[in-house]
């Protein structure tokens, strides 16, 4: 054999499903261990159902989903007792039934161009990176895309978006730190229209220390966009970090109130994700899930496959 054949080959990139399973292993393992403890007897009585319901809540699936699964188990036929596998099948089926209608890849609605999309979320969720990945997907589909760095509070956010813009081949409209975010958005929208862009993705600030300031800032961005196109913005996409667990529910509440969220992107599902939270959010808010993030790479933003996701959580 030649020396070249003896060299160690680089580890092949994991499939998105492998990355998802790896990320959701925290939820899956906890669910498995706790279900084993809950199913200490074969009889499906109220005590056992209570234990199962508690396990599901602890897995971040949410109170409503846990109650739903409990009801399904209680009304099902389990003549030979209840096995862990039977419970997992019910869990997977119920999760899939909630997620399937909400798994909606982001599509550009018909109408005047450009379509202005606000990307919102707290700092640290991967919001800026997600805006760039979305730009890459639109460009891959043959769209002309522009990015606006309207998170003018952080120099890092502006610089990061510029770097991503160069990588994906999308023009970035940016000003110095401290510039008026609405001014950046207005200039970007005018430029996007003048240059015949199909999509304008506007990266916004995510400071929640003072909700009133953030609300005023986003409201001003919306007002100036409407001066150019009264139907703008054409979408408000909330980026959530799957590792934050129950805090994500509060973030949806706040940004729905502040910005009128129209859809979600869930990031960091490749890490030690608390994936059950996506189910709890879907059950409660019924917002479309446009994509999930399963890595740092430019291609690591994928459409949500409800069946694969539900099986990854419930069965590993």
Residue frames as qw, qx, qy, qz and C-alpha x, y, z in Angstrom:
[[0.000, 0.888, 0.461, 0.000, 0.00, 0.00, 0.00],
 [0.365, 0.550, -0.055, 0.749, 1.20, 3.51, -0.67],
 [0.244, -0.122, -0.512, 0.814, 1.85, 5.95, 2.15],
 [0.293, -0.146, -0.117, -0.938, -1.14, 8.03, 1.06],
 [0.655, -0.292, -0.573, -0.397, -3.49, 5.11, 1.69],
 [0.559, -0.220, -0.669, 0.438, -2.12, 4.71, 5.23],
 [0.004, 0.182, -0.235, 0.955, -2.99, 8.25, 6.22],
 [0.102, 0.427, 0.773, -0.459, -5.94, 8.66, 8.55],
 [0.025, 0.496, 0.576, 0.649, -9.01, 9.73, 6.67],
 [0.183, -0.158, 0.265, -0.933, -10.96, 12.73, 8.00],
 [0.213, 0.305, 0.852, -0.368, -14.07, 11.79, 9.91],
 [0.017, 0.419, 0.650, 0.633, -17.05, 11.98, 7.54],
 [0.253, -0.160, 0.165, -0.940, -19.56, 14.72, 8.29],
 [0.203, 0.258, 0.878, -0.348, -22.51, 13.40, 10.25],
 [0.063, -0.500, -0.664, -0.553, -25.90, 13.41, 8.55],
 [0.254, -0.429, 0.098, -0.861, -28.32, 16.00, 9.86],
 [0.804, -0.388, -0.284, -0.350, -30.31, 13.20, 11.51],
 [0.775, -0.076, -0.444, 0.443, -27.21, 11.87, 13.28],
 [0.195, 0.277, -0.272, 0.901, -26.41, 15.39, 14.48],
 [0.520, -0.439, -0.101, -0.726, -29.98, 15.80, 15.67],
 [0.866, -0.298, -0.398, -0.051, -29.99, 12.47, 17.52],
 [0.606, 0.062, -0.423, 0.671, -26.71, 13.34, 19.14],
 [0.046, -0.347, 0.153, -0.924, -28.03, 16.73, 20.22],
 [0.661, -0.375, -0.128, -0.637, -31.28, 15.29, 21.55],
 [0.646, 0.016, -0.741, 0.183, -29.56, 12.47, 23.44],
 [0.003, 0.139, -0.572, 0.808, -29.86, 14.45, 26.67],
 [0.616, -0.038, 0.089, -0.782, -33.65, 14.48, 26.36],
 [0.798, 0.098, -0.518, -0.291, -33.83, 10.91, 25.07],
 [0.482, 0.136, -0.773, 0.391, -31.62, 9.44, 27.81],
 [0.189, -0.095, 0.519, -0.828, -33.44, 11.29, 30.58],
 [0.716, 0.017, -0.122, -0.687, -36.76, 10.15, 29.16],
 [0.741, 0.124, -0.655, -0.078, -35.57, 6.55, 28.95],
 [0.295, 0.125, -0.757, 0.570, -34.14, 6.45, 32.47],
 [0.304, -0.033, 0.408, -0.860, -37.13, 8.14, 34.05],
 [0.750, 0.025, -0.297, -0.590, -39.70, 6.06, 32.17],
 [0.609, 0.089, -0.778, 0.130, -37.99, 2.91, 33.40],
 [0.078, 0.029, -0.679, 0.730, -38.42, 4.19, 36.94],
 [0.496, 0.024, 0.114, -0.860, -42.06, 5.12, 36.36],
 [0.808, 0.082, -0.388, -0.436, -43.01, 1.73, 34.90],
 [0.095, -0.397, 0.854, -0.324, -42.22, -0.36, 37.95],
 [0.481, 0.163, 0.804, -0.310, -45.47, -2.33, 37.70],
 [0.151, 0.161, 0.801, 0.556, -47.36, -3.74, 34.78],
 [0.049, 0.708, 0.698, -0.099, -50.70, -2.32, 35.82],
 [0.174, 0.352, 0.193, 0.899, -51.64, 0.99, 34.22],
 [0.276, -0.726, -0.595, 0.205, -53.24, 2.73, 37.21],
 [0.020, 0.977, 0.123, 0.171, -53.52, 6.42, 38.11],
 [0.558, -0.733, 0.262, 0.288, -50.28, 6.31, 40.08],
 [0.671, -0.002, 0.499, 0.548, -48.34, 5.01, 37.06],
 [0.337, 0.749, 0.394, 0.412, -49.99, 7.56, 34.76],
 [0.254, -0.966, -0.007, 0.057, -49.08, 10.33, 37.23],
 [0.635, -0.495, 0.388, 0.448, -45.45, 9.19, 37.17],
 [0.580, 0.325, 0.511, 0.545, -45.34, 9.06, 33.37],
 [0.121, 0.921, 0.284, 0.240, -46.89, 12.52, 33.14],
 [0.421, -0.865, 0.159, 0.223, -44.26, 13.89, 35.54],
 [0.678, -0.171, 0.477, 0.532, -41.47, 12.31, 33.47],
 [0.444, 0.596, 0.470, 0.477, -42.78, 13.97, 30.31],
 [0.099, -0.986, -0.115, -0.075, -43.00, 17.38, 31.98],
 [0.567, -0.674, 0.312, 0.355, -39.42, 17.01, 33.24],
 [0.628, 0.100, 0.533, 0.558, -38.37, 16.28, 29.64],
 [0.011, -0.385, 0.100, 0.917, -39.57, 19.81, 28.75],
 [0.078, 0.320, 0.812, 0.482, -42.47, 18.52, 26.65],
 [0.250, -0.222, -0.016, -0.942, -44.80, 20.87, 28.50],
 [0.361, 0.080, 0.716, -0.593, -47.83, 20.37, 30.72],
 [0.682, 0.367, 0.019, -0.632, -50.34, 20.33, 27.84],
 [0.593, 0.399, -0.663, -0.223, -48.44, 17.69, 25.84],
 [0.046, 0.193, -0.916, 0.349, -47.84, 15.57, 28.94],
 [0.507, 0.178, 0.533, -0.653, -51.56, 15.65, 29.76],
 [0.687, 0.421, -0.260, -0.532, -52.39, 14.76, 26.17],
 [0.441, 0.341, -0.830, -0.023, -50.08, 11.73, 26.20],
 [0.195, -0.059, 0.826, -0.526, -51.42, 10.65, 29.57],
 [0.648, 0.281, 0.247, -0.663, -54.96, 10.76, 28.18],
 [0.654, 0.429, -0.518, -0.348, -53.94, 8.76, 25.12],
 [0.226, 0.258, -0.915, 0.211, -52.31, 6.11, 27.32],
 [0.351, 0.040, 0.677, -0.646, -55.29, 5.98, 29.66],
 [0.712, 0.357, 0.148, -0.587, -57.77, 5.39, 26.84],
 [0.467, 0.464, -0.702, -0.271, -55.59, 2.92, 24.93],
 [0.964, -0.159, -0.076, -0.201, -55.75, -0.85, 25.21],
 [0.164, 0.623, -0.727, 0.238, -52.89, -2.28, 27.22],
 [0.910, -0.239, -0.146, -0.306, -54.18, -5.75, 28.07],
 [0.897, 0.015, -0.293, 0.329, -50.70, -7.15, 28.58],
 [0.529, -0.651, -0.085, 0.537, -49.48, -4.27, 30.68],
 [0.283, 0.958, -0.029, -0.022, -47.62, -1.18, 29.59],
 [0.826, -0.038, 0.087, 0.556, -44.11, -1.50, 28.22],
 [0.241, -0.644, 0.114, 0.717, -41.60, 1.31, 27.89],
 [0.226, 0.011, 0.667, 0.710, -41.62, 0.76, 24.13],
 [0.031, 0.665, 0.719, 0.202, -45.40, 1.20, 24.00],
 [0.184, -0.847, -0.239, 0.437, -45.12, 4.49, 25.88],
 [0.299, -0.413, 0.399, 0.763, -42.35, 5.67, 23.53],
 [0.195, 0.316, 0.750, 0.547, -44.52, 4.90, 20.50],
 [0.063, -0.833, -0.550, 0.019, -47.37, 6.97, 21.90],
 [0.293, -0.738, 0.025, 0.607, -44.99, 9.82, 22.79],
 [0.296, -0.158, 0.571, 0.749, -43.52, 9.81, 19.26],
 [0.119, 0.531, 0.746, 0.385, -46.96, 9.74, 17.63],
 [0.137, -0.876, -0.417, 0.200, -48.30, 12.64, 19.71],
 [0.308, -0.609, 0.207, 0.701, -45.20, 14.78, 19.15],
 [0.259, 0.059, 0.676, 0.687, -45.37, 14.16, 15.40],
 [0.060, 0.691, 0.696, 0.187, -49.06, 15.05, 15.29],
 [0.175, -0.882, -0.196, 0.392, -48.36, 18.44, 16.88],
 [0.312, -0.561, 0.377, 0.667, -45.24, 19.26, 14.86],
 [0.474, 0.251, 0.710, 0.456, -46.28, 18.03, 11.41],
 [0.236, 0.840, 0.457, 0.174, -48.67, 20.89, 10.54],
 [0.203, -0.951, 0.050, 0.229, -46.17, 23.47, 11.85],
 [0.607, -0.282, 0.483, 0.564, -43.11, 22.22, 9.92],
 [0.476, 0.827, 0.300, 0.009, -43.22, 24.89, 7.22],
 [0.604, -0.046, 0.192, 0.772, -40.02, 25.86, 5.38],
 [0.028, 0.683, 0.114, -0.721, -39.84, 29.61, 4.83],
 [0.454, 0.433, 0.607, 0.487, -41.30, 30.51, 1.46],
 [0.047, -0.181, 0.050, 0.981, -41.47, 33.95, -0.12],
 [0.356, 0.616, 0.635, -0.302, -45.07, 35.03, -0.44],
 [0.409, 0.506, 0.461, 0.603, -46.10, 36.56, -3.75],
 [0.108, -0.945, -0.251, 0.179, -46.12, 40.32, -4.02],
 [0.276, 0.923, -0.213, 0.161, -43.81, 43.25, -4.50],
 [0.844, -0.060, -0.195, 0.496, -40.10, 42.75, -4.02],
 [0.362, 0.234, -0.868, 0.247, -38.09, 42.88, -1.89],
 [0.712, -0.539, -0.410, -0.186, -39.69, 40.86, 0.89],
 [0.026, 0.623, -0.504, 0.598, -38.43, 42.36, 4.17],
 [0.813, -0.328, -0.481, -0.007, -37.95, 39.82, 6.95],
 [0.253, -0.762, 0.414, -0.429, -37.08, 40.81, 10.52],
 [0.755, 0.001, -0.621, 0.210, -34.87, 38.33, 12.38],
 [0.361, -0.701, 0.237, -0.568, -35.40, 38.73, 16.13],
 [0.885, -0.238, -0.385, 0.108, -34.36, 36.99, 19.33],
 [0.509, -0.839, 0.166, 0.095, -32.21, 37.44, 22.41],
 [0.258, 0.768, -0.587, 0.006, -28.46, 37.75, 22.02],
 [0.268, -0.421, 0.857, -0.127, -26.63, 34.44, 22.01],
 [0.788, 0.213, 0.475, -0.328, -29.28, 32.37, 20.24],
 [0.489, -0.008, 0.692, 0.531, -27.40, 32.33, 16.93],
 [0.365, 0.775, 0.382, -0.347, -29.62, 35.01, 15.44],
 [0.153, 0.788, -0.363, -0.473, -26.99, 36.70, 13.26],
 [0.190, -0.274, 0.897, 0.291, -25.63, 33.38, 12.02],
 [0.421, 0.427, 0.793, -0.112, -29.17, 32.18, 11.28],
 [0.356, 0.815, 0.087, -0.450, -29.88, 35.32, 9.20],
 [0.069, 0.632, -0.649, -0.418, -26.75, 34.54, 7.15],
 [0.290, -0.012, 0.951, 0.111, -27.68, 30.87, 6.71],
 [0.453, 0.633, 0.563, -0.278, -31.14, 31.90, 5.54],
 [0.257, 0.801, -0.252, -0.478, -29.50, 34.30, 3.07],
 [0.123, -0.381, 0.863, 0.309, -27.39, 31.40, 1.80],
 [0.400, 0.299, 0.865, -0.054, -30.49, 29.25, 1.27],
 [0.414, 0.784, 0.266, -0.378, -32.30, 32.00, -0.62],
 [0.130, 0.727, -0.511, -0.440, -29.23, 32.58, -2.80],
 [0.282, -0.142, 0.932, 0.176, -28.97, 28.86, -3.48],
 [0.419, 0.543, 0.716, -0.129, -32.56, 29.06, -4.74],
 [0.398, 0.403, 0.444, 0.695, -31.53, 31.78, -7.17],
 [0.136, -0.924, -0.358, -0.028, -32.76, 34.77, -5.18],
 [0.349, 0.525, -0.213, 0.746, -30.96, 38.10, -4.85],
 [0.610, -0.643, -0.436, 0.154, -30.48, 38.72, -1.12],
 [0.168, 0.641, -0.276, 0.696, -29.43, 41.67, 1.00],
 [0.604, -0.427, -0.573, 0.351, -28.62, 41.74, 4.73],
 [0.073, -0.796, 0.043, -0.599, -29.06, 44.66, 7.13],
 [0.530, -0.061, -0.628, 0.567, -27.05, 44.96, 10.36],
 [0.301, -0.684, -0.157, -0.645, -29.70, 46.64, 12.50],
 [0.762, -0.567, -0.226, 0.216, -28.24, 45.27, 15.75],
 [0.366, 0.736, -0.187, 0.538, -26.15, 48.42, 16.13],
 [0.596, -0.763, 0.152, -0.200, -25.69, 47.92, 19.86],
 [0.795, -0.384, 0.416, 0.215, -22.91, 45.34, 19.42],
 [0.188, 0.723, -0.542, -0.384, -19.86, 45.78, 17.20],
 [0.322, -0.198, 0.920, 0.100, -19.49, 41.99, 17.14],
 [0.567, 0.487, 0.632, -0.204, -22.92, 41.56, 15.55],
 [0.413, 0.837, -0.099, -0.344, -22.11, 44.08, 12.80],
 [0.004, 0.629, -0.740, -0.239, -18.71, 42.56, 12.09],
 [0.465, -0.005, 0.885, -0.038, -20.07, 39.02, 12.16],
 [0.604, 0.623, 0.431, -0.245, -22.79, 39.84, 9.64],
 [0.298, 0.821, -0.360, -0.327, -20.25, 41.49, 7.32],
 [0.185, -0.419, 0.877, 0.144, -18.07, 38.37, 7.41],
 [0.522, 0.270, 0.800, -0.120, -21.05, 36.11, 6.73],
 [0.498, 0.761, 0.127, -0.395, -22.22, 38.41, 3.95],
 [0.171, 0.684, -0.636, -0.315, -18.89, 37.95, 2.17],
 [0.319, -0.160, 0.934, 0.008, -19.10, 34.19, 2.65],
 [0.475, 0.444, 0.748, -0.134, -22.58, 33.83, 1.20],
 [0.255, 0.176, 0.510, 0.802, -22.21, 36.54, -1.43],
 [0.090, -0.809, -0.566, -0.133, -24.87, 38.87, -0.07],
 [0.174, 0.545, -0.104, 0.813, -24.50, 42.65, 0.23],
 [0.449, -0.532, -0.593, 0.405, -24.59, 43.90, 3.83],
 [0.013, -0.765, -0.082, -0.639, -25.90, 47.35, 4.76],
 [0.669, -0.468, -0.410, 0.406, -24.22, 48.42, 7.99],
 [0.037, 0.871, -0.111, 0.477, -23.30, 51.54, 9.94],
 [0.243, 0.406, -0.664, 0.580, -21.20, 52.22, 13.01],
 [0.377, -0.369, -0.781, 0.334, -22.03, 51.01, 16.51],
 [0.056, -0.454, -0.419, 0.785, -24.66, 53.24, 18.08],
 [0.155, -0.019, -0.460, -0.874, -26.32, 54.18, 14.78],
 [0.603, 0.102, 0.295, -0.734, -30.11, 54.30, 14.66],
 [0.389, 0.029, 0.915, 0.101, -31.31, 50.72, 13.90],
 [0.487, 0.669, 0.508, -0.238, -34.41, 52.02, 12.13],
 [0.215, 0.830, -0.287, -0.427, -32.19, 54.23, 9.95],
 [0.184, -0.363, 0.868, 0.283, -30.15, 51.18, 8.94],
 [0.435, 0.332, 0.835, -0.060, -33.31, 49.21, 8.14],
 [0.397, 0.803, 0.223, -0.384, -34.77, 52.11, 6.11],
 [0.117, 0.730, -0.528, -0.419, -31.59, 52.60, 4.08],
 [0.280, -0.167, 0.930, 0.172, -31.27, 48.85, 3.49],
 [0.480, 0.510, 0.691, -0.181, -34.89, 48.55, 2.32],
 [0.357, 0.841, -0.039, -0.405, -34.50, 51.47, -0.09],
 [0.006, 0.604, -0.722, -0.337, -31.25, 50.03, -1.44],
 [0.404, 0.050, 0.913, 0.025, -32.73, 46.53, -1.73],
 [0.508, 0.676, 0.463, -0.264, -35.63, 47.94, -3.72],
 [0.253, 0.842, -0.276, -0.388, -33.37, 50.05, -5.97],
 [0.016, -0.518, 0.823, 0.233, -31.07, 47.08, -6.68],
 [0.744, 0.111, -0.432, -0.498, -33.88, 44.61, -7.39],
 [0.013, -0.244, 0.918, -0.312, -33.29, 42.33, -4.42],
 [0.559, -0.292, -0.682, -0.370, -35.79, 39.57, -3.76],
 [0.696, -0.568, -0.427, 0.101, -35.20, 39.37, 0.00],
 [0.085, 0.661, -0.391, 0.635, -33.96, 41.70, 2.71],
 [0.739, -0.389, -0.519, 0.180, -33.05, 40.00, 6.00],
 [0.069, -0.774, 0.205, -0.596, -32.80, 42.50, 8.86],
 [0.642, -0.136, -0.627, 0.419, -30.75, 41.37, 11.89],
 [0.296, -0.790, -0.070, -0.533, -32.09, 43.14, 14.98],
 [0.014, 0.458, -0.673, 0.581, -30.91, 43.64, 18.56],
 [0.686, -0.309, -0.639, -0.161, -31.96, 41.19, 21.27],
 [0.152, 0.196, -0.598, 0.762, -31.47, 43.04, 24.55],
 [0.470, -0.561, -0.627, -0.268, -34.16, 42.15, 27.05],
 [0.357, -0.168, -0.522, 0.756, -32.73, 44.08, 30.00],
 [0.206, 0.372, 0.255, -0.869, -35.14, 46.88, 29.15],
 [0.368, 0.401, 0.823, 0.163, -38.12, 45.49, 27.33],
 [0.217, 0.859, 0.313, -0.342, -39.62, 48.94, 26.76],
 [0.043, -0.704, 0.439, 0.557, -36.51, 50.12, 24.87],
 [0.256, -0.078, 0.884, 0.383, -36.45, 47.02, 22.69],
 [0.316, 0.618, 0.715, -0.081, -40.17, 47.33, 21.98],
 [0.155, 0.877, 0.052, -0.452, -39.75, 50.97, 20.98],
 [0.152, -0.532, 0.645, 0.526, -36.75, 50.13, 18.79],
 [0.273, 0.151, 0.905, 0.290, -38.52, 47.30, 16.91],
 [0.266, 0.752, 0.555, -0.235, -41.71, 49.35, 16.60],
 [0.071, 0.807, -0.197, -0.553, -39.70, 52.16, 15.00],
 [0.200, -0.251, 0.816, 0.481, -38.10, 49.72, 12.52],
 [0.289, 0.466, 0.834, 0.069, -41.58, 48.51, 11.54],
 [0.176, 0.844, 0.281, -0.422, -42.81, 52.10, 11.13],
 [0.015, 0.685, -0.429, -0.589, -39.99, 53.12, 8.80],
 [0.250, -0.006, 0.897, 0.366, -40.35, 49.97, 6.70],
 [0.276, 0.636, 0.711, -0.113, -44.05, 50.75, 6.26],
 [0.111, 0.778, -0.051, -0.617, -43.13, 54.18, 4.87],
 [0.050, 0.408, -0.727, -0.550, -41.62, 52.35, 1.90],
 [0.430, -0.102, -0.808, -0.390, -44.08, 49.42, 1.75],
 [0.532, -0.361, 0.232, -0.730, -47.17, 49.45, 3.93],
 [0.940, -0.096, -0.239, -0.223, -47.26, 45.61, 3.89],
 [0.583, 0.342, -0.594, 0.437, -43.77, 45.36, 5.46],
 [0.078, -0.463, 0.868, 0.164, -42.33, 43.61, 7.31],
 [0.736, 0.138, -0.442, -0.494, -43.36, 40.48, 5.45],
 [0.865, -0.185, -0.461, 0.067, -42.26, 38.13, 8.20],
 [0.252, -0.755, 0.459, -0.395, -40.88, 38.26, 11.74],
 [0.861, 0.075, -0.499, 0.057, -38.70, 35.24, 12.48],
 [0.523, -0.738, 0.336, -0.262, -37.83, 34.47, 16.09],
 [0.638, 0.367, -0.651, 0.184, -34.59, 32.55, 16.65],
 [0.727, -0.582, 0.187, -0.312, -34.58, 30.37, 19.80],
 [0.193, 0.515, -0.819, 0.164, -31.73, 28.43, 21.41],
 [0.814, -0.195, -0.470, -0.280, -32.83, 24.84, 22.15],
 [0.565, 0.033, -0.658, 0.496, -30.44, 24.58, 25.09],
 [0.107, -0.299, 0.304, -0.898, -32.32, 27.22, 27.12],
 [0.129, -0.305, -0.920, 0.211, -35.25, 24.96, 28.01],
 [0.039, -0.725, -0.674, 0.139, -38.27, 26.61, 29.61],
 [0.141, -0.579, -0.007, 0.803, -36.85, 30.15, 29.20],
 [0.107, 0.056, 0.662, 0.740, -37.61, 29.80, 25.50],
 [0.049, -0.651, -0.751, -0.097, -41.36, 29.89, 26.26],
 [0.177, -0.788, -0.250, 0.534, -40.98, 33.28, 27.93],
 [0.211, -0.340, 0.419, 0.815, -38.97, 34.54, 24.95],
 [0.069, 0.376, 0.772, 0.508, -41.76, 33.57, 22.55],
 [0.135, -0.788, -0.571, 0.186, -44.28, 35.43, 24.73],
 [0.236, -0.687, 0.003, 0.687, -42.14, 38.58, 24.86],
 [0.150, -0.227, 0.554, 0.787, -41.27, 38.71, 21.16],
 [0.063, 0.534, 0.791, 0.291, -44.83, 37.90, 20.11],
 [0.135, -0.847, -0.404, 0.319, -45.91, 40.93, 22.13],
 [0.242, -0.650, 0.205, 0.691, -43.06, 43.17, 20.93],
 [0.018, -0.410, 0.606, 0.681, -42.71, 42.18, 17.29],
 [0.775, 0.333, 0.108, -0.526, -45.65, 40.02, 16.17],
 [0.250, -0.376, 0.860, 0.238, -43.65, 36.87, 15.48],
 [0.757, 0.325, -0.157, -0.545, -44.80, 34.93, 12.41],
 [0.939, 0.173, -0.296, 0.005, -42.43, 31.93, 12.56],
 [0.626, -0.691, 0.361, 0.023, -39.60, 30.23, 14.43],
 [0.689, 0.470, -0.530, 0.151, -36.11, 28.89, 13.86],
 [0.791, -0.590, 0.151, -0.056, -34.76, 26.62, 16.62],
 [0.447, 0.702, -0.528, 0.168, -30.95, 26.55, 16.87],
 [0.074, -0.545, 0.764, -0.337, -28.30, 24.48, 18.65],
 [0.918, -0.085, 0.102, -0.374, -30.12, 21.17, 18.34],
 [0.794, 0.357, -0.459, 0.174, -26.72, 19.59, 17.77],
 [0.073, 0.493, -0.628, 0.598, -25.48, 20.40, 21.28],
 [0.103, -0.184, -0.898, 0.387, -26.86, 19.29, 24.62],
 [0.300, -0.254, -0.300, -0.869, -30.27, 20.37, 23.47],
 [0.282, 0.215, 0.759, -0.546, -33.42, 20.24, 25.53],
 [0.075, -0.062, -0.693, -0.714, -35.39, 19.31, 22.46],
 [0.063, -0.534, -0.836, 0.112, -38.66, 18.78, 24.27],
 [0.007, -0.539, -0.235, 0.809, -39.03, 22.54, 24.50],
 [0.138, 0.105, -0.560, -0.810, -39.76, 22.71, 20.76],
 [0.234, -0.379, -0.872, -0.201, -42.75, 20.46, 21.38],
 [0.168, -0.592, -0.573, 0.542, -43.97, 22.60, 24.29],
 [0.021, 0.404, -0.127, -0.906, -43.66, 25.76, 22.17],
 [0.180, -0.066, -0.741, -0.644, -45.47, 24.16, 19.23],
 [0.219, -0.479, -0.847, 0.065, -48.30, 22.91, 21.45],
 [0.154, -0.622, -0.437, 0.631, -48.76, 26.30, 23.11],
 [0.036, 0.597, -0.098, -0.795, -48.19, 28.86, 20.35],
 [0.685, 0.496, 0.533, 0.027, -48.93, 26.99, 17.09],
 [0.149, 0.850, -0.277, -0.422, -46.29, 29.05, 15.24],
 [0.874, 0.464, -0.138, 0.036, -44.71, 27.69, 12.04],
 [0.624, -0.569, 0.415, 0.339, -41.24, 26.21, 12.52],
 [0.555, 0.775, -0.202, -0.224, -39.30, 27.29, 9.44],
 [0.681, 0.467, -0.524, 0.208, -36.02, 25.49, 10.19],
 [0.781, -0.616, 0.069, 0.074, -33.82, 23.92, 12.84],
 [0.241, 0.814, -0.516, 0.114, -30.11, 24.51, 13.37],
 [0.973, -0.224, 0.048, 0.033, -27.97, 21.39, 13.78],
 [0.788, -0.079, 0.092, 0.603, -24.47, 22.84, 13.52],
 [0.192, -0.726, 0.055, 0.658, -22.26, 25.83, 12.83],
 [0.370, -0.021, 0.639, 0.674, -21.77, 25.17, 9.12],
 [0.246, 0.213, -0.209, -0.922, -23.44, 27.18, 6.38],
 [0.489, -0.072, -0.709, -0.503, -25.55, 24.16, 5.38],
 [0.246, -0.141, -0.882, 0.375, -26.55, 23.28, 8.97],
 [0.392, 0.202, 0.319, -0.839, -29.96, 24.93, 8.84],
 [0.096, -0.074, -0.920, -0.373, -32.49, 22.31, 7.74],
 [0.562, -0.290, -0.282, -0.721, -36.23, 21.91, 7.43],
 [0.446, -0.228, 0.702, -0.506, -37.96, 20.31, 10.41],
 [0.522, -0.013, -0.787, -0.328, -38.93, 16.71, 9.73],
 [0.595, -0.433, 0.216, -0.642, -41.67, 16.15, 12.31],
 [0.973, -0.091, -0.160, -0.139, -41.55, 12.35, 12.18],
 [0.712, 0.299, -0.427, 0.470, -37.74, 12.13, 12.41],
 [0.040, -0.520, 0.394, -0.757, -37.67, 14.68, 15.23],
 [0.747, -0.383, 0.112, -0.532, -40.37, 12.92, 17.24],
 [0.971, -0.003, -0.231, 0.063, -38.63, 9.54, 16.88],
 [0.491, 0.448, -0.445, 0.600, -35.25, 11.07, 17.81],
 [0.302, -0.497, 0.380, -0.719, -36.75, 12.37, 21.06],
 [0.829, -0.247, 0.150, -0.479, -38.91, 9.41, 21.97],
 [0.997, 0.023, 0.078, 0.004, -36.82, 6.53, 20.69],
 [0.448, -0.675, 0.450, 0.374, -33.31, 7.85, 20.09]]
